[in-house]
Amino acid sequence: MSTTGENSRDQVFDLTVVGGGITGAGVARDAALRGLSTLLLEKADFSSGVSSKSTRLIHGGLRYLANFEMDLVAESLRERAILRRLAPYLIHPMPILIPIYRHDPHGRLVISAGIHLYDILSHEKDIPHYFTSGREKTLAFEPRLNADGLKGSALFYDHQILLPERLVIENIVSAREAGATVLNYHRVEKIEEKNSVVSVSARNVLTGERLRFRSKVLINAAGPWVDGVRAMGGIDQKKIIYPTKGIHLVLPKLSDQALFVTSRDGRMFFIIPLSAYSLIGTTDTKYDGDLDEVHADRDDVNYLLSESRRILPRLNLTKEAILYTYAGIRPLAFSGARESRISRKHRVIREGRTGRIITIAGGKYTTYRNMAKDTVDAACKALGVRTFCSSDKKPFPGGLPLSYDAYMREAVPELSARYHMDAETVGHLVRCYGSRAERVLDMAQQEPRLGKAISPESRDLYAQVAYSVIEEGAKTLSDIVLRRMHLGITASRGESSAAMIAEIAGKELRWSKEERQHRVQEFTETLRKDRGF
């Protein structure tokens, strides 16, 4: 990955992007693809904030129809189709069942009408159409559902992204390959505007080194931290972010069927398959705590458990069944009387004394590419240049030369034979890296221990540890396991293999024995916090 270097410090970039989540990564990629000189600064790891705390769906937002946000649903469905085309190895269609009960706020007729409209707005005509079913057929399809008060169900399709962190990395690597300088663990501490140049003072939080960068425009894509960045830039206007917290529970597999459920208070949540596990979420509550320390609390957990028990009473779900939790903050850009009804639309705002600080606020994961396009369009206007967006057409670094099905059918057996690796593992790597899986296989072939599986819970290889550091900018064990690999969503999350992971990563990062031990302890503490509800 790019390092700072003297040229980066002396250069006046067209853009400095603050924030390395999905939005900032998308902005950096879009700008670099347009030929703009681009610097991205992230205070922690790429995707370490909101982007790794989602429900792991690329979806059109069916529930936004209840708020009459037709434009947001249409935008989301359009972007869903684009992302699936660009990254079919990461994003896969998934049927979702909506059980309909007697006292639900929306009956079978209303839900059927909503899903029919959703179906019409969809740009993916290869996805099966929705259908509705009566009570008996619904129970035959999912017999674990609570039969009391069940009137029927509706089934529709959205998309799952098992590892949303990898889509962030795809954007980061794409931006770098297009010429951007992308730096994680560089915390912005001061922003100054002078003579049509925005100066940014940043500190490398791993080494303590202080650096200064200059650009013609600064993009504030810091998500929940947007208002903090605005304050650093001397923008003392009213806050524009309305943070709400969403938590998720990960448990052993509850059902092979994804469920979209209405709770007793009218909010909706998901119970969806997550590889060999199940994911329950999410909540939507106002949050005014520390943005850097967001965790599930007892009330959050009890709410999701009690509602899930109501829908799946035979499973007798308890806290002891929870493997781990995670929580994140939605950086909503609009206010509302109730958190779940606050719009997920985005806003692009030109700010600062000269209009050279551009803030992107709000939005949702699925629409990040369009958010980035709108933001870079605003930056080009500030720069006085005319460019054209190609982020909807340019393949990601892992882009496949064939259709996804054809690649899995034809290329996977060939790679399996060439690298003497079982086809299941090769297919797993393709679902993580797309065509870049071949680079991981090259590493696995070069050193015997790198070709070994890390854990019986996953087909991840030790080669991925080295690859994460060398090619994807990982600096800590959490970066490697929780934001680069499938292992991060397993029951153990790689804890039992932490020492060996640290040894391989430490070789690339030149860690001493003491540093390796420190990094293992740090990783263990991170996992402990996710179990400490």
JOCORZI-V397090 format. One record per pair of residues at least 12 apart in sequence whose C-alpha atoms are under 8 Angstrom apart, sorted by the first residue. I is the first residue (numbers start at 1). J is the second residue. D is the distance in whole Angstrom. If there is no record, write none. Layout:
# JOCORZI-V397090
i=I j=J d=D
i=I j=J d=D
This chain:
# JOCORZI-V397090
i=1 j=176 d=8
i=1 j=182 d=7
i=1 j=470 d=7
i=1 j=471 d=6
i=1 j=472 d=6
i=1 j=473 d=5
i=2 j=176 d=7
i=2 j=181 d=6
i=2 j=182 d=6
i=2 j=183 d=7
i=3 j=181 d=7
i=3 j=182 d=8
i=3 j=183 d=7
i=4 j=181 d=8
i=4 j=183 d=8
i=8 j=181 d=8
i=8 j=213 d=7
i=9 j=211 d=7
i=9 j=212 d=6
i=9 j=213 d=5
i=9 j=214 d=8
i=10 j=213 d=7
i=10 j=214 d=8
i=11 j=213 d=8
i=11 j=214 d=7
i=12 j=213 d=7
i=12 j=214 d=5
i=12 j=215 d=5
i=12 j=216 d=7
i=13 j=37 d=5
i=13 j=38 d=6
i=13 j=39 d=7
i=13 j=214 d=6
i=13 j=215 d=4
i=13 j=216 d=6
i=14 j=36 d=6
i=14 j=37 d=5
i=14 j=38 d=6
i=14 j=215 d=5
i=14 j=216 d=5
i=14 j=217 d=6
i=14 j=383 d=8
i=15 j=31 d=8
i=15 j=36 d=7
i=15 j=37 d=6
i=15 j=38 d=5
i=15 j=39 d=6
i=15 j=215 d=6
i=15 j=216 d=6
i=15 j=217 d=5
i=15 j=218 d=6
i=15 j=219 d=7
i=15 j=379 d=8
i=16 j=38 d=6
i=16 j=39 d=5
i=16 j=40 d=6
i=16 j=41 d=7
i=16 j=214 d=8
i=16 j=215 d=6
i=16 j=217 d=6
i=16 j=218 d=5
i=16 j=219 d=6
i=17 j=38 d=7
i=17 j=39 d=6
i=17 j=40 d=5
i=17 j=41 d=6
i=17 j=218 d=6
i=17 j=219 d=5
i=17 j=220 d=6
i=17 j=221 d=7
i=18 j=40 d=6
i=18 j=41 d=5
i=18 j=42 d=6
i=18 j=188 d=8
i=18 j=218 d=8
i=18 j=219 d=6
i=18 j=220 d=5
i=18 j=221 d=6
i=18 j=222 d=6
i=19 j=40 d=7
i=19 j=41 d=6
i=19 j=42 d=5
i=19 j=43 d=7
i=19 j=220 d=7
i=19 j=221 d=5
i=19 j=222 d=4
i=19 j=223 d=7
i=20 j=40 d=7
i=20 j=41 d=7
i=20 j=42 d=5
i=20 j=45 d=7
i=20 j=46 d=5
i=20 j=47 d=6
i=20 j=184 d=7
i=20 j=221 d=8
i=20 j=222 d=8
i=21 j=46 d=6
i=21 j=47 d=4
i=21 j=48 d=7
i=21 j=49 d=7
i=21 j=50 d=7
i=21 j=51 d=6
i=21 j=168 d=7
i=21 j=222 d=8
i=21 j=223 d=8
i=22 j=47 d=7
i=22 j=51 d=6
i=22 j=167 d=8
i=22 j=168 d=5
i=22 j=171 d=8
i=22 j=365 d=7
i=22 j=368 d=7
i=23 j=221 d=6
i=23 j=365 d=8
i=23 j=368 d=5
i=23 j=369 d=7
i=23 j=371 d=7
i=23 j=372 d=6
i=24 j=40 d=8
i=24 j=221 d=5
i=24 j=222 d=7
i=24 j=372 d=8
i=25 j=40 d=8
i=25 j=168 d=6
i=25 j=169 d=8
i=25 j=171 d=6
i=25 j=172 d=5
i=25 j=175 d=8
i=26 j=168 d=8
i=26 j=171 d=6
i=26 j=172 d=8
i=26 j=368 d=7
i=26 j=369 d=6
i=26 j=372 d=6
i=27 j=369 d=8
i=27 j=372 d=5
i=27 j=373 d=7
i=27 j=375 d=7
i=27 j=376 d=7
i=28 j=40 d=7
i=28 j=171 d=8
i=28 j=172 d=7
i=28 j=175 d=6
i=28 j=180 d=7
i=29 j=171 d=6
i=29 j=172 d=7
i=29 j=174 d=6
i=29 j=175 d=4
i=29 j=176 d=8
i=29 j=178 d=7
i=29 j=180 d=8
i=29 j=391 d=8
i=30 j=175 d=8
i=30 j=372 d=7
i=30 j=373 d=7
i=30 j=376 d=7
i=30 j=389 d=7
i=30 j=390 d=7
i=30 j=391 d=6
i=31 j=376 d=6
i=32 j=175 d=6
i=32 j=176 d=8
i=32 j=178 d=5
i=32 j=179 d=6
i=32 j=180 d=6
i=33 j=175 d=7
i=33 j=178 d=6
i=33 j=389 d=8
i=33 j=390 d=7
i=33 j=391 d=7
i=34 j=387 d=6
i=34 j=388 d=6
i=34 j=389 d=6
i=34 j=390 d=7
i=35 j=178 d=8
i=37 j=179 d=7
i=37 j=180 d=6
i=38 j=179 d=8
i=38 j=180 d=5
i=38 j=181 d=6
i=39 j=180 d=6
i=39 j=181 d=5
i=39 j=182 d=6
i=39 j=183 d=8
i=40 j=180 d=8
i=40 j=181 d=6
i=40 j=182 d=5
i=40 j=183 d=6
i=41 j=182 d=6
i=41 j=183 d=5
i=41 j=184 d=6
i=41 j=185 d=8
i=41 j=186 d=6
i=41 j=187 d=7
i=41 j=188 d=7
i=42 j=183 d=6
i=42 j=184 d=5
i=42 j=185 d=6
i=42 j=186 d=6
i=42 j=187 d=6
i=43 j=184 d=6
i=43 j=185 d=5
i=43 j=186 d=5
i=43 j=187 d=4
i=43 j=188 d=7
i=43 j=205 d=8
i=44 j=184 d=6
i=44 j=185 d=4
i=44 j=186 d=7
i=44 j=187 d=7
i=45 j=184 d=5
i=45 j=185 d=6
i=45 j=474 d=7
i=45 j=475 d=8
i=45 j=479 d=7
i=46 j=168 d=7
i=46 j=169 d=7
i=46 j=184 d=6
i=47 j=165 d=6
i=47 j=168 d=6
i=47 j=169 d=8
i=47 j=483 d=7
i=48 j=479 d=8
i=48 j=483 d=7
i=49 j=328 d=7
i=50 j=223 d=7
i=50 j=328 d=5
i=50 j=329 d=6
i=50 j=330 d=7
i=51 j=164 d=7
i=51 j=165 d=7
i=51 j=168 d=8
i=51 j=365 d=7
i=52 j=164 d=6
i=52 j=165 d=6
i=52 j=483 d=7
i=53 j=247 d=8
i=53 j=326 d=6
i=53 j=327 d=6
i=53 j=328 d=5
i=54 j=164 d=8
i=54 j=328 d=7
i=55 j=248 d=7
i=55 j=279 d=8
i=55 j=281 d=7
i=55 j=282 d=7
i=56 j=160 d=6
i=56 j=161 d=5
i=56 j=162 d=6
i=56 j=163 d=7
i=56 j=164 d=6
i=57 j=158 d=8
i=57 j=159 d=6
i=57 j=160 d=4
i=57 j=161 d=5
i=57 j=162 d=8
i=58 j=80 d=6
i=58 j=91 d=7
i=58 j=158 d=7
i=58 j=159 d=5
i=58 j=160 d=6
i=58 j=161 d=6
i=58 j=365 d=7
i=58 j=366 d=5
i=59 j=76 d=7
i=59 j=77 d=7
i=59 j=80 d=6
i=59 j=158 d=5
i=59 j=159 d=6
i=59 j=160 d=8
i=59 j=366 d=6
i=60 j=73 d=5
i=60 j=74 d=7
i=60 j=75 d=8
i=60 j=76 d=5
i=60 j=77 d=5
i=60 j=80 d=7
i=60 j=158 d=7
i=60 j=366 d=8
i=61 j=73 d=6
i=61 j=76 d=7
i=62 j=114 d=8
i=62 j=115 d=7
i=62 j=118 d=7
i=65 j=114 d=7
i=67 j=341 d=7
i=72 j=344 d=8
i=72 j=345 d=7
i=73 j=118 d=8
i=74 j=121 d=6
i=74 j=122 d=8
i=75 j=367 d=7
i=76 j=366 d=6
i=76 j=367 d=6
i=77 j=121 d=7
i=77 j=122 d=6
i=77 j=123 d=7
i=78 j=122 d=7
i=78 j=123 d=6
i=79 j=366 d=7
i=79 j=367 d=6
i=79 j=369 d=7
i=79 j=370 d=7
i=80 j=159 d=8
i=80 j=366 d=6
i=80 j=367 d=8
i=81 j=123 d=6
i=81 j=124 d=6
i=82 j=392 d=6
i=86 j=392 d=8
i=86 j=393 d=8
i=86 j=395 d=6
i=86 j=396 d=7
i=86 j=399 d=7
i=87 j=396 d=7
i=87 j=398 d=8
i=87 j=399 d=7
i=87 j=434 d=8
i=88 j=404 d=6
i=89 j=404 d=7
i=89 j=430 d=7
i=89 j=431 d=5
i=89 j=432 d=7
i=89 j=433 d=8
i=89 j=434 d=6
i=90 j=161 d=6
i=90 j=162 d=7
i=90 j=163 d=7
i=90 j=164 d=8
i=90 j=166 d=8
i=90 j=167 d=7
i=90 j=431 d=6
i=90 j=432 d=7
i=90 j=434 d=8
i=91 j=159 d=6
i=91 j=160 d=6
i=91 j=161 d=5
i=91 j=162 d=8
i=92 j=159 d=5
i=92 j=160 d=5
i=92 j=161 d=7
i=93 j=127 d=8
i=93 j=157 d=6
i=93 j=158 d=6
i=93 j=159 d=4
i=93 j=160 d=6
i=94 j=157 d=6
i=94 j=158 d=6
i=94 j=159 d=5
i=94 j=160 d=6
i=94 j=258 d=8
i=95 j=155 d=7
i=95 j=156 d=6
i=95 j=157 d=4
i=95 j=158 d=7
i=95 j=257 d=8
i=95 j=258 d=7
i=96 j=155 d=6
i=96 j=156 d=5
i=96 j=157 d=6
i=96 j=158 d=7
i=96 j=257 d=7
i=96 j=258 d=5
i=96 j=259 d=6
i=96 j=260 d=7
i=97 j=153 d=7
i=97 j=154 d=6
i=97 j=155 d=4
i=97 j=156 d=7
i=97 j=257 d=7
i=97 j=258 d=6
i=97 j=259 d=5
i=97 j=260 d=6
i=98 j=153 d=5
i=98 j=154 d=5
i=98 j=155 d=6
i=98 j=259 d=6
i=98 j=260 d=5
i=98 j=261 d=6
i=99 j=138 d=8
i=99 j=150 d=7
i=99 j=151 d=8
i=99 j=152 d=6
i=99 j=153 d=4
i=99 j=154 d=7
i=99 j=259 d=7
i=99 j=260 d=7
i=99 j=261 d=7
i=100 j=150 d=6
i=100 j=151 d=6
i=100 j=152 d=5
i=100 j=153 d=5
i=100 j=154 d=8
i=101 j=149 d=5
i=101 j=150 d=4
i=101 j=151 d=5
i=101 j=152 d=7
i=102 j=149 d=5
i=102 j=150 d=6
i=102 j=151 d=6
i=103 j=149 d=8
i=104 j=262 d=7
i=104 j=264 d=8
i=104 j=266 d=7
i=105 j=266 d=7
i=108 j=151 d=8
i=108 j=152 d=7
i=108 j=153 d=7
i=108 j=154 d=8
i=111 j=154 d=7
i=112 j=131 d=8
i=112 j=132 d=7
i=112 j=154 d=7
i=115 j=130 d=7
i=115 j=156 d=7
i=116 j=130 d=7
i=127 j=157 d=7
i=128 j=157 d=7
i=129 j=156 d=7
i=129 j=157 d=8
i=130 j=154 d=7
i=130 j=155 d=5
i=130 j=156 d=4
i=130 j=157 d=7
i=131 j=154 d=6
i=131 j=155 d=5
i=131 j=156 d=7
i=132 j=152 d=7
i=132 j=153 d=6
i=132 j=154 d=4
i=132 j=155 d=6
i=133 j=152 d=6
i=133 j=153 d=5
i=133 j=154 d=6
i=134 j=151 d=6
i=134 j=152 d=4
i=134 j=153 d=6
i=135 j=150 d=6
i=135 j=151 d=5
i=135 j=152 d=4
i=135 j=153 d=7
i=136 j=152 d=8
i=137 j=152 d=8
i=138 j=152 d=6
i=138 j=153 d=6
i=142 j=257 d=7
i=144 j=312 d=6
i=144 j=313 d=7
i=144 j=314 d=6
i=144 j=315 d=8
i=145 j=311 d=6
i=145 j=312 d=5
i=145 j=313 d=7
i=146 j=310 d=7
i=146 j=311 d=5
i=146 j=312 d=6
i=146 j=313 d=6
i=162 j=274 d=7
i=162 j=275 d=8
i=163 j=432 d=8
i=163 j=485 d=8
i=163 j=486 d=7
i=165 j=483 d=5
i=165 j=484 d=7
i=166 j=432 d=7
i=166 j=433 d=8
i=166 j=483 d=7
i=166 j=484 d=6
i=169 j=472 d=7
i=169 j=484 d=8
i=170 j=396 d=6
i=170 j=397 d=6
i=170 j=398 d=7
i=171 j=396 d=7
i=173 j=397 d=7
i=173 j=472 d=7
i=174 j=396 d=6
i=174 j=397 d=6
i=184 j=473 d=8
i=185 j=204 d=6
i=185 j=205 d=6
i=185 j=206 d=7
i=186 j=202 d=6
i=186 j=203 d=5
i=186 j=204 d=4
i=186 j=205 d=6
i=187 j=202 d=5
i=187 j=203 d=5
i=187 j=204 d=6
i=187 j=205 d=7
i=188 j=200 d=7
i=188 j=201 d=6
i=188 j=202 d=4
i=188 j=203 d=7
i=189 j=201 d=6
i=189 j=202 d=5
i=189 j=203 d=7
i=189 j=232 d=7
i=190 j=202 d=7
i=190 j=232 d=6
i=190 j=233 d=7
i=191 j=232 d=6
i=191 j=233 d=5
i=191 j=234 d=8
i=192 j=233 d=6
i=192 j=234 d=8
i=193 j=233 d=8
i=193 j=352 d=8
i=193 j=353 d=7
i=193 j=354 d=8
i=196 j=216 d=6
i=196 j=354 d=7
i=196 j=356 d=8
i=197 j=214 d=7
i=197 j=215 d=6
i=197 j=216 d=5
i=197 j=217 d=7
i=198 j=214 d=6
i=198 j=215 d=5
i=198 j=216 d=6
i=198 j=217 d=6
i=198 j=218 d=7
i=198 j=356 d=7
i=199 j=212 d=7
i=199 j=213 d=6
i=199 j=214 d=4
i=199 j=215 d=7
i=200 j=212 d=6
i=200 j=213 d=5
i=200 j=214 d=6
i=201 j=213 d=7
i=216 j=356 d=7
i=216 j=383 d=7
i=217 j=356 d=5
i=217 j=357 d=6
i=217 j=358 d=7
i=217 j=379 d=7
i=217 j=382 d=7
i=217 j=383 d=7
i=218 j=356 d=6
i=218 j=357 d=5
i=218 j=358 d=6
i=219 j=357 d=6
i=219 j=358 d=5
i=219 j=359 d=6
i=219 j=360 d=7
i=219 j=375 d=8
i=219 j=379 d=8
i=220 j=357 d=7
i=220 j=358 d=6
i=220 j=359 d=5
i=220 j=360 d=6
i=221 j=359 d=6
i=221 j=360 d=6
i=221 j=361 d=7
i=223 j=330 d=8
i=223 j=331 d=5
i=223 j=361 d=7
i=223 j=362 d=7
i=224 j=241 d=7
i=224 j=243 d=7
i=224 j=291 d=7
i=224 j=329 d=7
i=224 j=330 d=7
i=224 j=331 d=5
i=225 j=291 d=7
i=226 j=241 d=7
i=226 j=359 d=7
i=226 j=361 d=7
i=227 j=239 d=6
i=227 j=240 d=7
i=227 j=241 d=7
i=233 j=352 d=7
i=233 j=357 d=8
i=234 j=352 d=7
i=235 j=351 d=8
i=235 j=352 d=6
i=240 j=333 d=6
i=240 j=334 d=7
i=240 j=361 d=8
i=241 j=331 d=6
i=241 j=332 d=6
i=241 j=333 d=5
i=241 j=334 d=7
i=241 j=361 d=7
i=241 j=362 d=8
i=242 j=286 d=8
i=242 j=331 d=6
i=242 j=332 d=5
i=242 j=333 d=6
i=242 j=334 d=7
i=242 j=335 d=6
i=243 j=286 d=6
i=243 j=287 d=6
i=243 j=288 d=7
i=243 j=329 d=6
i=243 j=330 d=6
i=243 j=331 d=5
i=243 j=332 d=6
i=244 j=284 d=6
i=244 j=285 d=5
i=244 j=286 d=4
i=244 j=287 d=5
i=244 j=329 d=6
i=244 j=330 d=5
i=244 j=331 d=7
i=244 j=332 d=7
i=244 j=339 d=7
i=245 j=283 d=7
i=245 j=284 d=6
i=245 j=285 d=5
i=245 j=286 d=6
i=245 j=287 d=6
i=245 j=327 d=7
i=245 j=328 d=6
i=245 j=329 d=5
i=245 j=330 d=6
i=246 j=281 d=8
i=246 j=282 d=5
i=246 j=283 d=5
i=246 j=284 d=5
i=246 j=285 d=7
i=246 j=327 d=6
i=246 j=328 d=6
i=246 j=329 d=6
i=246 j=330 d=7
i=247 j=281 d=6
i=247 j=282 d=5
i=247 j=283 d=6
i=247 j=295 d=8
i=247 j=296 d=6
i=247 j=300 d=7
i=247 j=325 d=7
i=247 j=326 d=6
i=247 j=327 d=4
i=247 j=328 d=6
i=248 j=279 d=7
i=248 j=280 d=6
i=248 j=281 d=5
i=248 j=282 d=6
i=248 j=283 d=8
i=248 j=296 d=8
i=248 j=325 d=6
i=248 j=326 d=5
i=248 j=327 d=6
i=249 j=279 d=6
i=249 j=280 d=5
i=249 j=281 d=7
i=249 j=301 d=7
i=249 j=322 d=7
i=249 j=323 d=8
i=249 j=324 d=6
i=249 j=325 d=5
i=249 j=326 d=7
i=250 j=277 d=7
i=250 j=278 d=6
i=250 j=279 d=5
i=250 j=280 d=7
i=250 j=322 d=6
i=250 j=323 d=6
i=250 j=324 d=6
i=250 j=325 d=6
i=251 j=277 d=6
i=251 j=278 d=5
i=251 j=279 d=7
i=251 j=321 d=6
i=251 j=322 d=5
i=251 j=323 d=5
i=251 j=324 d=7
i=252 j=276 d=7
i=252 j=277 d=5
i=252 j=278 d=6
i=252 j=321 d=7
i=252 j=322 d=8
i=252 j=323 d=7
i=253 j=273 d=7
i=253 j=274 d=8
i=253 j=276 d=6
i=253 j=277 d=4
i=253 j=278 d=5
i=254 j=273 d=8
i=254 j=277 d=7
i=254 j=278 d=6
i=254 j=315 d=8
i=255 j=272 d=8
i=255 j=273 d=7
i=255 j=278 d=7
i=256 j=272 d=8
i=256 j=273 d=6
i=257 j=272 d=7
i=257 j=273 d=7
i=258 j=270 d=7
i=258 j=271 d=6
i=258 j=272 d=4
i=258 j=273 d=6
i=259 j=271 d=5
i=259 j=272 d=6
i=261 j=311 d=8
i=263 j=307 d=6
i=264 j=307 d=8
i=267 j=340 d=7
i=269 j=281 d=5
i=269 j=282 d=6
i=269 j=283 d=7
i=270 j=282 d=7
i=271 j=308 d=8
i=276 j=490 d=8
i=277 j=490 d=8
i=280 j=304 d=7
i=281 j=304 d=7
i=282 j=304 d=8
i=283 j=300 d=7
i=283 j=304 d=8
i=284 j=339 d=6
i=284 j=340 d=6
i=285 j=339 d=6
i=285 j=340 d=8
i=286 j=339 d=7
i=287 j=329 d=8
i=291 j=329 d=8
i=294 j=327 d=6
i=294 j=328 d=6
i=294 j=329 d=8
i=295 j=325 d=8
i=295 j=326 d=6
i=295 j=327 d=5
i=295 j=328 d=8
i=295 j=529 d=8
i=295 j=530 d=7
i=295 j=533 d=8
i=296 j=325 d=7
i=296 j=326 d=6
i=296 j=327 d=6
i=296 j=530 d=8
i=296 j=533 d=6
i=297 j=533 d=5
i=298 j=533 d=6
i=301 j=319 d=8
i=301 j=533 d=7
i=305 j=317 d=7
i=305 j=318 d=7
i=305 j=319 d=8
i=323 j=491 d=6
i=323 j=531 d=7
i=324 j=491 d=8
i=324 j=530 d=5
i=324 j=531 d=5
i=325 j=530 d=5
i=325 j=531 d=6
i=325 j=533 d=8
i=326 j=530 d=6
i=330 j=362 d=8
i=331 j=361 d=7
i=331 j=362 d=5
i=331 j=363 d=8
i=332 j=344 d=6
i=332 j=361 d=7
i=332 j=362 d=4
i=332 j=363 d=7
i=333 j=345 d=7
i=333 j=346 d=6
i=333 j=347 d=7
i=333 j=361 d=5
i=333 j=362 d=4
i=333 j=363 d=8
i=334 j=362 d=8
i=344 j=362 d=6
i=344 j=363 d=5
i=344 j=364 d=6
i=345 j=362 d=6
i=345 j=363 d=5
i=345 j=364 d=7
i=346 j=360 d=7
i=346 j=361 d=6
i=346 j=362 d=4
i=346 j=363 d=4
i=346 j=364 d=8
i=346 j=371 d=7
i=347 j=359 d=8
i=347 j=360 d=6
i=347 j=361 d=5
i=347 j=362 d=6
i=347 j=363 d=8
i=348 j=360 d=5
i=348 j=361 d=7
i=348 j=374 d=7
i=348 j=375 d=6
i=348 j=378 d=8
i=350 j=378 d=8
i=355 j=382 d=7
i=356 j=379 d=8
i=356 j=382 d=6
i=358 j=375 d=7
i=358 j=378 d=8
i=358 j=379 d=7
i=359 j=375 d=8
i=360 j=375 d=7
i=369 j=391 d=7
i=369 j=392 d=8
i=373 j=389 d=7
i=373 j=391 d=8
i=397 j=435 d=8
i=397 j=436 d=7
i=398 j=433 d=6
i=398 j=434 d=4
i=398 j=435 d=5
i=398 j=436 d=5
i=398 j=437 d=8
i=399 j=434 d=6
i=399 j=435 d=6
i=400 j=434 d=6
i=400 j=435 d=6
i=408 j=427 d=7
i=412 j=426 d=6
i=412 j=427 d=6
i=415 j=438 d=8
i=419 j=441 d=7
i=419 j=442 d=8
i=419 j=445 d=7
i=425 j=459 d=6
i=425 j=460 d=8
i=428 j=459 d=7
i=428 j=460 d=8
i=429 j=460 d=8
i=432 j=485 d=8
i=432 j=486 d=8
i=440 j=463 d=6
i=440 j=464 d=6
i=440 j=467 d=7
i=441 j=463 d=8
i=443 j=463 d=6
i=443 j=467 d=8
i=444 j=461 d=8
i=444 j=462 d=8
i=444 j=463 d=5
i=449 j=462 d=7
i=450 j=462 d=5
i=450 j=463 d=4
i=450 j=464 d=8
i=451 j=463 d=6
i=454 j=494 d=8
i=454 j=497 d=7
i=455 j=487 d=8
i=455 j=494 d=7
i=455 j=497 d=7
i=457 j=487 d=7
i=457 j=490 d=6
i=457 j=491 d=8
i=458 j=486 d=7
i=458 j=487 d=6
i=458 j=490 d=7
i=460 j=485 d=7
i=460 j=486 d=7
i=460 j=487 d=7
i=462 j=501 d=7
i=462 j=504 d=8
i=464 j=485 d=8
i=465 j=480 d=6
i=465 j=481 d=8
i=465 j=501 d=7
i=465 j=504 d=7
i=465 j=505 d=6
i=466 j=504 d=6
i=466 j=505 d=6
i=466 j=508 d=7
i=468 j=480 d=6
i=468 j=484 d=7
i=469 j=505 d=7
i=469 j=508 d=7
i=469 j=509 d=8
i=470 j=508 d=7
i=475 j=509 d=8
i=476 j=519 d=7
i=477 j=498 d=8
i=477 j=501 d=7
i=477 j=502 d=7
i=477 j=505 d=8
i=477 j=519 d=7
i=477 j=520 d=7
i=477 j=523 d=6
i=478 j=523 d=6
i=478 j=526 d=8
i=481 j=493 d=7
i=481 j=494 d=7
i=493 j=527 d=8
i=495 j=523 d=8
i=495 j=524 d=7
i=498 j=520 d=6
i=498 j=523 d=8
i=499 j=516 d=8
i=499 j=517 d=8
i=499 j=520 d=6
i=502 j=516 d=6
i=502 j=517 d=8
i=502 j=519 d=7
i=502 j=520 d=7
i=503 j=516 d=7
